[in-house]
Amino acid sequence: MDDFARAVEDGLKLSKRLVLPGGVPPPRPPAGMERTMSAAAAAGPDPRLLPTAPTAYAVVTDPGAVDTPDVPSYQPYVYGRLDPPALIPLQMKEVDLAVDCALDAAHVTLRARWWVHCVTRSRDCDVRIVVPMGEQGSILGAEVSVGRRSYNTQVIEVEDHTVLNHGQIESGGLLKPQLFFLTVPQVEGGADIYATFRWSQKLLYDNGRFSVDIPFRFPYFVNPLPKVFMKREKIQLTVNSGFSKEVLLQGTSHPLKEKARQGDKLSFLHEAVVENWSSKDFNFSYSVYSADLSGGVLVQPSTLRDYDDRDRFCIFLLPGSGNRKVFRKAIVFIVDTSGSMQGKPLENVKHAVSATLSELVQGDYFNIITFNDELHSFSSCLEQVNEKSIASATDWMNSNFVAEGGTDTMHPLSEAMALLSSVHDALPQIYLMTDGSVDDEHNICQTIKTEIINRGSKSPRISTFGLGSHCNHYFLRMLASIGKGHYDAALETASIESRILKWFGRASSTIVANISVDAITHLDDFEMDSEYIPDVSAKSPLCISGKYHGTFPETVIAKGCLADMKEFSIELKVQHLKEIPLDKVMATQEISLLTSKAWLSADKQLERKVIKLSIQHSVPSEYTEMVLLQTNLDKPDATQKVKQKLKGHKGPDELRVPLHGLKLGFGDKDATRANLTTAFGDAKPPEKNVILQKASGCCSQLADCLCCMCCIKACNRMNDQCAILMTQICAALACLGCYECCAEVCCGGSDS
């Protein structure tokens, strides 16, 4: 993202050319911030220039177009073009945030209005809107309207290529995980842009508390002048826990007022005229009162639009806030050390494994296996956790975590299963971390499935973690499902360590194992989205869904095994829901699980189910495409048709373009075999902005030297070519904010 931050940095320099109504300059940074930003810029682009809230940017290739649209000011003309373009953050006029929390997910709708305050009305520019999403954010749709044009996203089947223009790769998609963007072409200076974005994200859970965290920190430079626009901020939030228990408010970042409370459903509102837009993320946390493990069964009849005529259910278990005993652990870490893991990926994994070892307690067991073409083990057996063994393991990792060779996944899994075969007094667990995709993934799943069935309740839990985009995340998800473990991934280098620690925290905090539910005995047809029920973790609610025919009884019984090996039983009340749309809440999880099943079984009917679900709920999948469709609200006249033709529009169908980066894919075996460096989608080093071309002539020094007067004095003469070139440099200095140098050049040049 360095190139993005540099483009914004260039855009902020360009915006210094602006003089807003009343002769007022653009908003200035808070006291002390400009100095800090300048110091940071010396070491590289300032990370604070990356979007931390929904932000729109004018994409400027011609700096001569930068001016206030309503009251144009005198600006020196600037020659040349910006390549890559600069990004000028647009001022925002209003924002409306609506958040609906249900079960373990939040559905977010954000509406905002920006105006193109930095481009003269006689010119236009593309506008890029960037929306950062929260934990495991998944885009559900977007609508943008500008004048008589509107744009909206649509999910279609992949086979439908009749109207796709694959050349326009900048139309939208993901800049990075959880960072969605759309580019609206040819927006006139002074125009208003109305946009609505919808996405889903996971609620965070910790010690009995749910929380939703949404990026909502707007930088100072998107604040319009208070005398010009009144800034109205609106935040709406609803909570529907799904339980007939009291919901307790734990904290909020913004001054929300409770508007209604009906059973376990609450609604809140914040609406005010503000001096500046929010400078902190929106956070809201609550708990469902329960000192011990609790849960319920939520059922809902099918609708006419469902692909399946069976009714839907969701079994939900909360670990509660009590201090229930966690299972003792016998752990084998399996770490991919193939050549593609070289550098930061493997270094970050090593730091994460070291941190997880420090969380083990006396009475736990562990071992570490590294694999590439060969297999290396820290020990020939499971080691007891103590200070000496942890120190030895750390030293061993420092020596043996070396990236080289290829990828062989089955061999270390078999070795780990053998190591854990004799464990009786602890819960056996395997933690697999890899960045590659191998040929025998289907065989691995079937082999592990057979092994787990043969071992029964004593089978090891298998948790998987994918690094980058070369690995097959659906194989890893299916392997974790078969092993009743947890799956997670890091698609950015910087997030590897933190995500591994969260993943390990969930998977290693088992409080109830071997869960079974007696609902299947009461129903004619009962199918879960996941074939296996994972264990209950103290750090994560358990949520399993599926379809059924028949009639649920008033209560069902869930059973399991506690850490002291005693049997656990809980009565779950069946609730018939009206307020919570289960199909909408569970859509993203269901699509991921069904895609994993379709990959493993190569079942075309499952693929069709995924396609229907994806289109119905506007959730991108591996078998569908999200596209951006432009609609003109009125037909262009002859003059507009000529303009469109000159600007490259060949017809309305070609304005329907795919959005990129929304799929994980099924792994890249060729990249794995070639040992290509793990693909994390990290930004490549940007090219420098070229504002001026070097000129030949009697004074070529002038094009390279920013201190133009020194150059003129060195030549001791100035002809017409020098005068033209100096004017160009003066304009460039002005747009970059170097007013003192520009003034010196202009004053010196006027005497010559």
C-alpha positions in Angstrom: 0.0 0.0 0.0 3.0 2.3 -0.1 2.1 3.4 -3.6 -1.4 4.3 -2.5 -0.1 6.4 0.5 2.4 8.2 -1.9 -0.5 9.0 -4.3 -2.5 10.5 -1.4 0.6 12.4 -0.3 0.9 13.8 -3.8 -2.8 14.6 -3.8 -2.5 16.6 -0.6 0.4 18.6 -2.0 -1.7 19.3 -5.1 -4.6 20.5 -3.0 -2.5 23.4 -1.7 -3.4 25.0 -5.1 -7.0 25.4 -3.9 -8.5 28.5 -2.5 -12.0 27.8 -1.2 -14.9 30.3 -1.1 -14.1 33.5 0.8 -10.4 33.2 0.0 -9.9 30.5 2.7 -7.2 27.8 2.2 -8.0 24.1 2.6 -8.2 22.6 6.2 -4.8 22.4 7.8 -3.6 19.5 9.9 -3.8 19.7 13.7 -0.9 21.5 15.5 2.2 19.4 15.4 0.9 16.8 13.0 2.3 18.4 9.8 5.8 18.3 11.4 5.3 14.7 12.3 4.1 13.9 8.8 7.1 15.6 7.2 9.4 13.6 9.4 7.6 10.4 8.5 7.7 11.3 4.8 11.5 11.4 4.9 11.5 7.7 5.8 8.7 6.8 3.3 4.9 7.3 2.8 3.0 8.1 6.0 0.8 5.1 6.9 -1.7 7.5 8.3 -2.6 8.4 4.7 -4.1 5.0 4.2 -7.9 5.0 4.5 -9.2 4.4 8.0 -12.8 5.2 7.1 -14.9 5.3 3.9 -13.0 7.9 1.7 -13.4 9.2 -1.8 -10.5 10.4 -3.9 -10.2 12.4 -7.1 -7.9 10.6 -9.4 -5.8 13.4 -10.9 -3.6 12.8 -13.9 -3.5 16.4 -15.1 -2.6 18.9 -12.3 -3.9 21.7 -14.4 -7.4 20.5 -13.7 -7.0 21.1 -9.9 -9.0 24.2 -8.9 -12.1 25.1 -6.9 -15.2 24.5 -9.0 -17.3 27.4 -7.9 -14.9 30.3 -7.6 -11.9 29.6 -9.9 -8.7 31.2 -8.7 -5.7 32.3 -10.7 -3.4 29.3 -11.0 -0.1 29.0 -12.9 -0.5 26.5 -15.7 1.1 23.1 -15.1 2.5 21.1 -18.0 2.9 17.4 -18.1 0.9 14.5 -16.5 1.1 12.6 -13.3 2.0 8.9 -13.7 0.8 7.2 -11.5 -2.0 9.6 -10.8 -2.3 11.6 -7.5 -5.2 10.9 -5.2 -6.9 14.0 -3.7 -9.2 13.1 -0.8 -12.6 14.6 -1.4 -14.5 16.5 1.3 -17.5 14.6 2.8 -20.8 16.3 3.3 -22.8 13.7 5.2 -22.5 10.1 6.5 -25.0 7.6 7.8 -23.9 4.3 9.4 -26.4 1.5 10.2 -25.3 -1.7 11.9 -27.5 -4.8 12.6 -25.9 -7.3 15.0 -27.4 -10.8 15.0 -25.9 -14.0 16.5 -22.2 -13.8 15.7 -22.4 -11.5 12.7 -23.0 -7.8 11.9 -24.5 -6.4 8.7 -23.3 -2.9 7.9 -24.9 -0.3 5.6 -23.0 2.9 5.1 -24.3 5.9 3.1 -22.2 9.0 2.4 -22.1 12.0 0.1 -18.9 13.6 -1.2 -18.4 16.5 -3.6 -15.6 17.0 -6.1 -14.2 20.2 -4.5 -10.8 20.1 -6.2 -11.5 20.0 -9.9 -12.8 23.0 -12.0 -16.3 22.6 -13.5 -15.0 22.6 -17.0 -13.0 19.4 -16.4 -13.6 15.9 -15.0 -11.7 13.1 -13.3 -12.3 9.6 -12.1 -13.3 9.2 -8.4 -12.1 6.2 -6.4 -14.1 5.3 -3.3 -12.4 3.1 -0.7 -14.3 1.4 2.1 -12.3 -0.4 4.9 -14.4 -3.2 6.4 -14.1 -4.9 9.8 -13.2 -8.4 11.0 -13.5 -10.9 8.1 -15.4 -8.3 6.1 -17.2 -9.5 3.0 -18.7 -7.0 0.6 -22.4 -7.5 -0.2 -23.1 -4.6 -2.6 -22.7 -1.0 -3.5 -24.7 1.7 -5.3 -23.2 5.0 -6.5 -25.1 7.9 -8.2 -23.5 10.9 -9.9 -25.8 13.3 -11.8 -27.8 11.3 -14.2 -25.6 8.2 -13.9 -25.9 5.4 -11.4 -23.7 2.4 -10.7 -24.5 -0.8 -8.8 -22.9 -4.1 -8.1 -24.5 -7.4 -9.2 -23.5 -11.0 -8.7 -23.7 -13.2 -11.9 -22.5 -16.6 -12.9 -18.9 -16.9 -14.1 -20.0 -18.3 -17.5 -21.9 -15.1 -18.3 -19.0 -13.3 -20.1 -21.1 -11.6 -22.7 -20.9 -8.1 -21.3 -17.7 -8.1 -19.3 -14.8 -5.9 -20.2 -11.7 -7.4 -18.6 -9.5 -4.6 -19.7 -10.8 -2.2 -17.0 -9.0 -3.7 -14.1 -9.2 -0.5 -12.0 -13.0 -0.6 -11.9 -13.1 -2.0 -8.4 -12.5 -4.9 -6.0 -10.2 -5.4 -3.1 -7.0 -3.2 -2.8 -6.1 -5.5 0.1 -8.1 -7.8 2.4 -11.0 -5.8 4.1 -10.3 -2.8 1.8 -12.9 -2.6 -1.0 -12.9 0.1 -3.7 -14.9 1.3 -6.7 -13.8 3.7 -9.4 -16.4 6.0 -10.9 -15.3 7.4 -14.3 -15.4 11.0 -15.5 -17.0 12.9 -12.7 -17.3 16.6 -13.4 -15.8 19.1 -11.0 -18.2 20.3 -8.3 -20.5 17.2 -8.7 -22.0 15.5 -5.7 -21.4 11.7 -5.3 -24.0 9.7 -3.4 -22.8 6.2 -2.3 -24.2 3.2 -0.4 -22.1 0.3 0.6 -23.2 -2.9 2.4 -21.0 -5.6 3.9 -21.0 -8.3 6.6 -18.4 -8.9 9.2 -17.8 -11.1 12.2 -18.5 -10.0 15.7 -15.5 -10.3 18.0 -16.0 -12.4 21.1 -13.9 -12.3 24.3 -14.8 -13.5 27.9 -18.6 -13.5 27.3 -18.6 -10.1 25.5 -19.6 -9.5 21.8 -18.2 -6.4 20.1 -18.4 -4.9 16.6 -15.6 -2.7 15.4 -16.0 -0.6 12.2 -13.3 1.6 10.7 -14.7 5.2 11.2 -11.7 7.5 11.7 -12.0 10.3 9.2 -8.8 12.3 8.5 -8.9 16.1 9.0 -8.6 16.8 5.3 -12.1 15.4 4.4 -13.8 18.0 6.7 -15.4 20.8 4.6 -15.4 24.3 6.0 -18.2 24.7 8.6 -19.4 28.0 7.1 -19.9 26.2 3.7 -21.5 22.9 4.8 -23.3 21.7 7.9 -21.9 18.2 8.8 -24.6 15.8 10.0 -23.6 12.5 11.4 -26.0 9.6 11.9 -25.4 6.2 13.5 -28.1 3.5 13.9 -27.5 0.2 15.7 -29.7 -2.8 16.4 -28.8 -5.9 18.5 -30.8 -9.1 18.2 -28.9 -11.7 20.1 -31.3 -14.6 19.3 -31.5 -15.6 23.0 -34.3 -15.0 25.4 -31.8 -13.6 27.9 -31.0 -10.1 29.1 -28.6 -8.1 26.9 -26.2 -6.0 28.8 -24.5 -2.9 27.3 -20.7 -3.0 27.9 -19.4 0.0 26.1 -19.7 2.3 23.1 -17.3 4.7 21.3 -20.0 7.1 20.2 -22.9 8.7 22.2 -25.7 6.3 21.3 -29.1 6.7 22.9 -31.3 3.6 23.5 -34.5 4.1 21.5 -36.3 0.8 22.0 -36.0 -2.5 23.9 -38.2 -5.5 23.2 -37.1 -8.7 24.7 -33.6 -9.5 23.4 -33.8 -6.9 20.7 -32.4 -3.4 21.3 -32.1 -0.4 19.0 -29.9 2.7 19.5 -29.5 6.0 17.6 -27.0 8.8 17.4 -27.8 11.8 15.2 -26.1 15.2 15.5 -24.5 18.1 13.7 -20.8 17.8 14.4 -17.9 20.2 14.1 -15.6 17.5 12.6 -16.2 14.0 11.3 -15.6 11.1 13.7 -11.9 10.7 14.6 -12.2 7.2 16.2 -13.5 3.8 15.0 -17.1 2.9 15.8 -17.1 0.3 18.5 -20.1 -1.2 20.4 -19.9 -4.2 22.9 -22.5 -6.1 24.8 -23.0 -9.4 26.6 -25.8 -11.9 26.9 -26.2 -12.6 30.6 -25.0 -16.1 31.3 -22.5 -17.3 33.9 -22.2 -20.7 32.3 -22.5 -22.3 28.9 -25.8 -21.6 27.3 -27.5 -21.9 23.9 -30.5 -22.4 21.8 -31.9 -23.7 18.6 -33.2 -21.1 16.1 -35.5 -22.3 13.3 -37.1 -20.5 10.4 -39.3 -21.7 7.5 -38.0 -21.6 4.0 -39.1 -18.8 1.6 -40.1 -18.9 -2.0 -36.7 -17.6 -3.1 -34.7 -20.3 -1.3 -32.8 -22.8 -3.5 -33.9 -25.5 -1.0 -37.5 -26.0 0.2 -36.4 -27.4 3.6 -36.6 -25.2 6.6 -33.5 -23.7 8.2 -32.0 -24.2 11.7 -29.1 -22.8 13.6 -27.7 -24.3 16.8 -25.9 -21.7 18.9 -23.8 -22.3 22.0 -22.2 -19.5 24.1 -19.2 -20.5 26.4 -20.4 -17.9 29.0 -18.2 -15.8 31.2 -17.6 -18.5 33.8 -14.1 -20.0 34.4 -14.8 -23.5 33.1 -11.7 -25.7 33.0 -9.9 -25.9 29.7 -8.6 -29.3 28.3 -5.0 -30.2 28.8 -3.3 -30.2 25.5 -0.9 -32.4 23.5 0.1 -30.3 20.6 2.1 -30.9 17.4 2.9 -27.8 15.3 3.5 -28.5 11.6 5.2 -25.6 9.9 5.8 -25.3 6.2 9.5 -24.2 5.6 9.5 -24.6 1.8 11.5 -22.0 -0.2 8.5 -19.8 -0.9 8.2 -19.1 2.9 11.5 -17.2 2.9 11.8 -13.8 4.5 9.1 -12.2 6.6 6.4 -14.9 6.3 8.6 -17.6 8.0 10.0 -15.1 10.4 6.6 -14.0 11.5 5.4 -17.6 11.8 8.4 -18.4 14.0 7.6 -15.4 16.3 4.0 -16.6 16.5 4.9 -20.2 17.4 7.3 -18.9 20.1 4.5 -16.8 21.5 2.0 -19.7 21.5 4.6 -21.9 23.3 4.7 -19.4 26.1 0.9 -19.8 26.6 1.2 -23.5 27.3 1.1 -24.5 30.9 2.7 -27.3 32.9 0.9 -30.5 32.2 0.7 -29.8 28.4 2.8 -31.6 25.8 4.2 -30.4 22.5 6.4 -31.0 19.5 7.3 -29.1 16.4 7.7 -30.5 12.9 9.0 -28.5 9.9 8.4 -29.8 6.4 9.5 -29.1 2.8 10.9 -31.9 0.7 12.1 -33.4 4.0 10.8 -33.6 7.5 12.5 -32.4 10.7 11.3 -32.8 14.2 12.2 -30.9 17.4 12.0 -34.2 19.3 11.3 -37.9 18.6 8.4 -37.8 21.1 6.1 -35.3 22.8 7.9 -33.1 25.3 6.4 -31.9 28.6 6.0 -28.2 28.9 8.6 -26.6 31.2 11.0 -23.7 31.0 13.9 -25.9 29.7 11.9 -27.6 26.9 10.4 -24.2 25.8 13.9 -22.7 25.7 15.3 -25.6 23.8 12.4 -25.4 21.3 13.1 -21.7 20.7 16.7 -22.4 20.0 15.8 -25.2 17.7 13.4 -23.0 15.7 16.1 -20.3 15.3 18.4 -23.0 13.7 15.8 -25.0 11.7 13.3 -22.5 10.5 15.1 -22.1 7.1 13.1 -21.7 3.9 14.3 -24.1 1.3 13.0 -27.0 -0.8 9.5 -28.0 -1.9 6.2 -28.9 -0.2 5.0 -32.3 1.0 2.0 -32.1 3.4 0.9 -35.7 3.9 4.2 -36.9 5.4 4.2 -34.5 8.4 0.5 -35.0 9.0 1.1 -38.8 9.2 4.0 -38.2 11.5 1.9 -36.0 13.8 -0.9 -38.5 13.9 1.6 -41.2 15.0 3.1 -39.0 17.7 -0.4 -38.3 19.1 -1.6 -41.9 18.9 -0.6 -42.8 22.5 -2.1 -39.6 24.2 -4.7 -40.5 26.8 -4.7 -37.8 29.4 -4.9 -34.7 27.1 -6.7 -33.5 24.0 -4.5 -34.2 21.0 -4.2 -31.3 18.6 -2.4 -30.6 15.3 -1.7 -27.1 14.1 -0.8 -27.0 10.4 0.6 -23.8 8.8 1.3 -23.7 5.1 1.5 -21.3 2.1 1.4 -24.0 -0.6 -1.0 -26.2 -2.6 -0.1 -29.8 -3.3 -1.4 -32.4 -5.8 -2.7 -35.0 -3.2 -5.1 -32.7 -1.3 -8.2 -34.8 -2.0 -6.3 -37.9 -0.9 -5.1 -36.2 2.3 -8.7 -35.3 3.3 -10.0 -38.8 2.6 -7.0 -40.4 4.4 -7.4 -38.2 7.5 -11.2 -38.7 7.5 -10.7 -42.5 7.6 -8.1 -42.2 10.3 -10.3 -40.0 12.5 -13.3 -42.4 12.1 -11.1 -45.3 13.2 -9.8 -43.4 16.3 -13.2 -42.2 17.3 -13.4 -39.7 20.2 -9.7 -40.0 20.8 -8.8 -38.6 17.3 -6.7 -35.5 17.2 -8.2 -32.1 16.4 -6.7 -30.6 13.3 -6.6 -26.8 12.9 -5.3 -25.2 9.7 -3.8 -21.8 8.8 -3.2 -20.6 5.3 -0.6 -18.0 4.4 -1.0 -15.9 1.2 -2.9 -16.8 -2.0 -0.9 -19.8 -3.3 -2.4 -22.2 -0.8 -5.8 -23.9 -1.3 -7.9 -22.3 1.4 -10.9 -24.6 0.7 -8.7 -27.7 1.3 -7.5 -26.2 4.6 -11.1 -25.3 5.6 -12.3 -28.8 4.8 -9.3 -30.4 6.6 -10.1 -28.3 9.7 -13.8 -29.3 9.4 -13.0 -33.0 9.2 -10.6 -32.6 12.2 -13.2 -30.6 14.3 -10.7 -27.8 14.5 -10.4 -24.2 13.5 -9.4 -22.6 10.2 -8.0 -19.1 9.7 -5.7 -17.3 7.2 -3.4 -14.3 6.8 -3.5 -12.7 3.4 -1.2 -9.9 4.4 2.4 -10.3 5.7 1.8 -7.8 8.5 -1.1 -9.8 9.9 0.5 -13.2 10.1 1.6 -13.1 13.7 -1.6 -11.5 15.2 -3.9 -13.8 13.3 -2.0 -17.0 14.3 -2.2 -16.0 17.9 -6.0 -15.4 17.7 -6.4 -18.7 15.8 -4.3 -20.6 18.4 -6.2 -18.9 21.2 -9.6 -20.2 19.9 -8.4 -23.7 19.0 -6.5 -24.3 22.3 -9.2 -23.2 24.7 -11.5 -26.2 24.4 -14.0 -26.5 27.3 -16.4 -29.1 25.8 -15.4 -31.8 23.3 -17.3 -34.4 21.2 -20.5 -32.5 20.9 -23.6 -34.3 19.8 -27.2 -33.1 19.3 -30.3 -35.4 19.5 -32.3 -33.3 17.0 -31.7 -35.8 14.2 -33.8 -38.4 16.0 -36.8 -36.2 15.9 -36.7 -35.1 12.2 -37.5 -36.7 8.9 -34.5 -35.0 7.2 -31.6 -33.3 9.0 -28.5 -31.9 7.2 -25.8 -29.7 8.7 -23.7 -27.3 6.5 -20.7 -28.8 8.2 -20.5 -32.6 8.5 -18.8 -32.4 11.8 -19.6 -30.4 15.0 -16.5 -28.7 16.3 -15.7 -28.5 20.0 -16.8 -25.5 22.2 -14.0 -23.0 22.8 -13.9 -20.6 25.7 -12.9 -17.8 23.2 -15.5 -18.4 20.5 -19.2 -19.1 20.3 -20.3 -22.2 18.4 -22.7 -21.7 15.5 -23.7 -24.5 13.3 -26.5 -24.3 10.7 -28.3 -26.5 8.2 -31.6 -27.6 6.7 -34.4 -30.0 7.9 -37.8 -31.4 7.1 -40.2 -32.2 10.0 -41.0 -30.5 13.3 -38.6 -29.7 16.0 -39.6 -30.5 19.5 -39.8 -27.7 22.1 -36.3 -28.6 23.4 -33.3 -30.7 22.2 -30.4 -32.0 24.1 -26.7 -31.3 23.4 -24.1 -33.5 25.0 -20.4 -33.4 25.2 -17.3 -34.2 27.3 -15.8 -31.8 29.8 -12.1 -31.4 30.6 -12.4 -33.6 33.7 -13.8 -36.3 31.4 -17.3 -36.0 32.9 -20.3 -36.0 30.5 -21.9 -32.7 29.9 -25.5 -32.2 28.9 -27.5 -29.0 28.2 -31.2 -28.5 27.2 -31.6 -26.1 24.3 -34.9 -24.3 23.8 -36.2 -24.2 20.2 -37.2 -20.7 19.1 -39.2 -19.9 15.9 -37.7 -16.7 14.6 -39.3 -13.8 12.8 -37.0 -10.9 13.5 -33.7 -12.5 12.4 -33.3 -13.6 8.8 -31.2 -16.7 9.3 -30.5 -17.2 5.7 -28.9 -13.7 5.4 -26.9 -14.0 8.7 -25.5 -17.4 7.8 -25.0 -16.9 4.0 -21.3 -16.2 4.0 -20.4 -19.1 6.3 -22.7 -21.5 4.4 -21.2 -20.5 1.0 -17.7 -21.2 2.3 -18.6 -24.6 3.7 -20.6 -25.7 0.6 -17.7 -24.5 -1.6 -15.3 -26.7 0.4 -17.7 -29.7 0.0 -18.0 -29.0 -3.7 -14.3 -28.9 -4.1 -13.7 -32.2 -2.2 -16.6 -34.1 -3.9 -16.4 -32.4 -7.4 -20.2 -32.3 -7.1 -21.8 -30.1 -9.7 -25.1 -30.0 -7.8 -23.3 -28.5 -4.8 -21.7 -25.9 -7.1 -25.2 -25.0 -8.4 -26.3 -24.5 -4.7 -23.4 -22.2 -4.1 -24.2 -20.2 -7.3 -27.9 -19.8 -6.2 -26.9 -18.8 -2.7 -24.3 -16.3 -4.0 -26.7 -14.6 -6.4 -29.6 -14.6 -3.9 -27.6 -12.9 -1.1 -25.1 -11.0 -3.3 -22.1 -12.7 -1.6 -19.2 -13.3 -4.1 -18.2 -17.0 -4.5 -15.7 -19.0 -6.5 -18.4 -19.8 -9.1 -19.8 -16.3 -9.5 -18.6 -12.9 -10.4 -19.4 -9.5 -8.9 -19.7 -6.9 -11.6 -20.2 -3.1 -11.7 -23.1 -2.1 -13.9 -23.7 1.5 -15.1 -27.2 2.8 -15.8 -27.9 6.1 -17.6 -31.1 7.7 -16.2 -31.7 9.4 -19.5 -30.7 8.7 -23.1 -27.7 10.7 -24.4 -28.4 13.2 -27.1 -26.4 13.4 -30.3 -23.7 15.6 -28.8 -23.3 13.3 -25.7 -23.0 10.3 -28.0 -20.2 12.1 -29.9 -18.4 12.9 -26.6 -18.8 9.3 -25.4 -17.4 8.0 -28.6 -14.4 10.3 -28.4 -13.9 9.2 -24.7 -13.8 5.5 -25.7 -17.4 4.4 -24.9 -18.5 1.9 -27.5 -21.8 0.9 -26.1 -23.8 0.5 -22.8 -23.0 -3.2 -22.5 -19.2 -2.5 -22.2 -19.8 -0.5 -19.0 -20.5 -3.8 -17.1 -17.1 -4.7 -15.7 -15.9 -7.3 -13.2 -14.6 -6.5 -9.7 -11.3 -8.1 -8.8 -9.7 -9.7 -5.8 -12.9 -11.1 -4.3 -12.0 -14.7 -4.6 -9.5 -16.9 -2.8 -9.2 -19.5 -5.5 -8.4 -23.2 -5.1 -4.6 -22.8 -4.7 -1.8 -22.4 -7.2 0.1 -25.8 -7.6 2.3 -24.4 -10.3 3.5 -21.5 -8.1 4.0 -24.0 -5.2 6.1 -26.4 -7.4 8.1 -23.4 -8.7 8.6 -22.3 -5.1 7.5 -18.8 -5.9 7.5 -16.4 -3.0 4.2 -16.4 -1.1 1.7 -14.1 -2.7 0.2 -11.8 -0.1 -1.0 -9.1 -2.5 1.4 -6.6 -0.9 1.9 -3.5 -3.0 4.9 -3.2 -5.3 7.2 -0.3 -5.0 5.5 2.6 -7.0 7.0 4.5 -9.8 7.8 8.2 -9.1 5.4 10.9 -10.4 6.7 12.4 -13.5 5.5 16.0 -13.6 8.1 17.5 -15.9 10.2 16.1 -18.7 13.9 16.9 -18.9 14.6 19.3 -21.7 17.6 19.7 -23.9 19.0 23.1 -24.8 21.3 25.7 -23.5 20.1 25.3 -20.0 19.3 21.6 -19.3 20.4 22.1 -15.7 17.2 24.0 -15.2 15.0 20.9 -15.5 17.0 19.0 -12.8 17.5 21.8 -10.3 14.7 23.0 -8.0 16.7 26.1 -7.1 16.1 27.6 -10.5 17.8 31.0 -9.7 21.0 29.2 -9.0 20.8 27.6 -12.4 20.1 30.9 -14.1 23.0 32.6 -12.3 25.3 29.8 -13.3 24.4 30.2 -17.0 24.4 34.0 -16.6 21.9 34.3 -19.4 18.3 33.4 -20.1 16.7 32.8 -23.5 13.1 31.9 -24.5 13.6 28.2 -23.9 14.8 28.9 -20.4 11.8 31.1 -19.8 9.3 28.5 -20.9 11.0 25.7 -18.9 11.2 28.0 -15.8 7.5 28.7 -16.0 6.8 25.0 -16.1 8.9 24.3 -13.0 7.4 27.3 -11.2 3.9 25.8 -11.7 5.1 22.4 -10.5 6.6 23.9 -7.4 3.4 25.8 -6.7 1.3 22.6 -7.0 3.6 20.8 -4.6 3.4 23.6 -2.0 6.9 25.0 -2.6 5.6 28.6 -2.6 8.9 30.2 -1.4 11.0 28.6 -4.2 8.3 29.5 -6.7 8.1 33.1 -5.6 11.9 33.3 -5.8 11.9 31.9 -9.3 9.1 34.2 -10.5 10.7 37.3 -9.0 14.1 36.5 -10.3 12.7 35.7 -13.7 10.8 38.9 -14.1 13.9 41.0 -14.1 15.7 38.9 -16.7 
